[in-house]
Amino acid sequence: MRKRFRSNKQSDNVFPIAIDELKQLVQDNFPNNPDLAFSIYHHNGKKMAVFFISYMVENDKIEKYILGPSLTMEKEWSTQTLLNEIPLSVGKTSTSIEDVLYGLLLGKVFIYIEQEKEIIEYILLNKEKRSLEKAETESLVLGPKIAFTESLITNLNIIRWRIRSTDLVLEEIMVGKSIKREVRMIYMKSIANETDVNTMRQRLLDLDVDEVEDSAVLSQYIEDSSSNLFPQFDTTELPDRFTYAITKGKVGLLLENSPSGIIAPASLFSFLESTEDLYMRWQTGSFLRLARFLAMFFSMIVTPTYVAVITYHFEIIPTQLLLSVGESRASVPFPPLIEALLIEFMLELLREAGARLPTKVGQTMGIVGGIVIGQAAVQAGITSNILIIVAAMSSLASFTAPSYLLGTTVRLIRFPLILLSGILGFIGLMFGICLLIIHLLRLTSLGTPYLAPLYPLSLQDFNNVFYRLPFNMENNRAKFNRPKDLVRYSAKEARKKQDIDE
């Protein structure tokens, strides 16, 4: 709901009104605001008011396109005459004082002729924005390098530039009560599932919060269940990944002042996809996807497996390796459980410190700090060198996920699995994995099962998730996204290759 401004009349429509009363009304709603500019002009016995917030508008355009033509025109001032004479194409009229007062916060300039029934408004917002840059958290070797910015208009231009289709819908929704922000819901009208679109629209309209700081915060407000550990909506700063999801039948959200977009519905496996897979040969893309899946599973269980084996199941270790393990742990005073938790916590501290420090210093901290502290810990007998290797491999594997949110979730899951492995061995590890699978089976994203297409099983959609096929064989969209139009193109026509001499 929009914040209600104070009005001196019961009705929201106060026009026609004397300019002095209008000035007092505006100043009452913006007290102690020295940037509020309210100027009164006279022409042929009529009074005209021009008012705006100075730092939010382009003042040179006001002088050139509004005041210049208005003060020099020979015709008598009226609302329609000014609309015809002012050389700006974005002018419109309003009769709501609430819209006028709120429009000042959006960078609008208002012109009012005394005792007219309507007020004229122009959008001359002075936008401060940074230029297009490379993505920071989702770097690519192949493909487009530009990332979203905090300017919603710039982001929408990028989307329009990549999807040049009249089928593309950019629906505007305002969220936040005290601080309103514009959200654009983006989808392909002939492809996106209507239930997904309606559900997303309803969740945004029902959102009852003072403000939404960022798209990452917005996704937590509108996701299916905010108490779950796994992210249910994918966020990305890459326009190509965003538009690729839109053309597959998903729904996207862009928030004003946020440099990332939201993609829904999302499955667990969509967080491991990268558009870079499309830019490589299909064999290489398939290999990299499978490698990421294995790396995430490996990152989650390798340290708990080490703890379980060393604590309870050392008989499964080959004899030569067992001797090495025994030698490395001979001087370690802690049990494997405490040792593993200590090392994992130390790695988390190094990772967090590297992320918060400046780029060059952070890289040095991560590399040098890990080597120095790890070597010192082994020599001091605090930990074994084998656990250092295991923890380092686990940490490296967690960075293979294109999504930072999923990588963070996997690192967090590792700690309870280590505890269960240290207490109950392999039984505890399997118990933790079973609980995790049950949890994932219950999750949904915008009503879509979180483990689709693995559950419910859809073998024909595996090529959209686990591996890639040649483009001439990927003629259908994924069924688990429930698109209106399942067929992308004719597979028979795509396989035809006719040379110029045939």
Secondary structure, 3 states (H helix, E strand, C coil): CCCCCCCCCCCCCCCCCCHHHHHHHHHHHCCCCCCEEEEEEEECCEEEEEEEEHHHECHHHHHHHHHHHHHHCCCCCCHHHHHHHCCCCCCEEECCHHHHHHHHCCCEEEEEECCCCCEEEEECECCCCCCCCECCCCCCCCCCCECCCCCHHHHHHHHHHHCCCCCEEEEEEEECCCCCEEEEEEEECCCCCHHHHHHHHHHHHCCCCCCCCCHHHHHHHHCCCCCCCCCCCEEECCHHHHHHHHHCCCEEEEECCCCCEEEECCCHHHHHCCCHHHHCCHHHHHHHHHHHHHHHHHHHHHHHHHHHHHHCCHHHCCHHHHHHHHHHCCCCCCCHHHHHHHHHHHHHHHHHHHHHCCHHHHHHHHHHHHHHHHHHHHHCCCCCHHHHHHHHHHHHHHCCCCCHHHHHHHHHHHHHHHHHHHHHCHHHHHHHHHHHHHHHHHCEECCEECCCCCCCCCHHHHHHCCCCCCHHHCCECCHHHCCCCCECCCHHHHCCCCCCCC
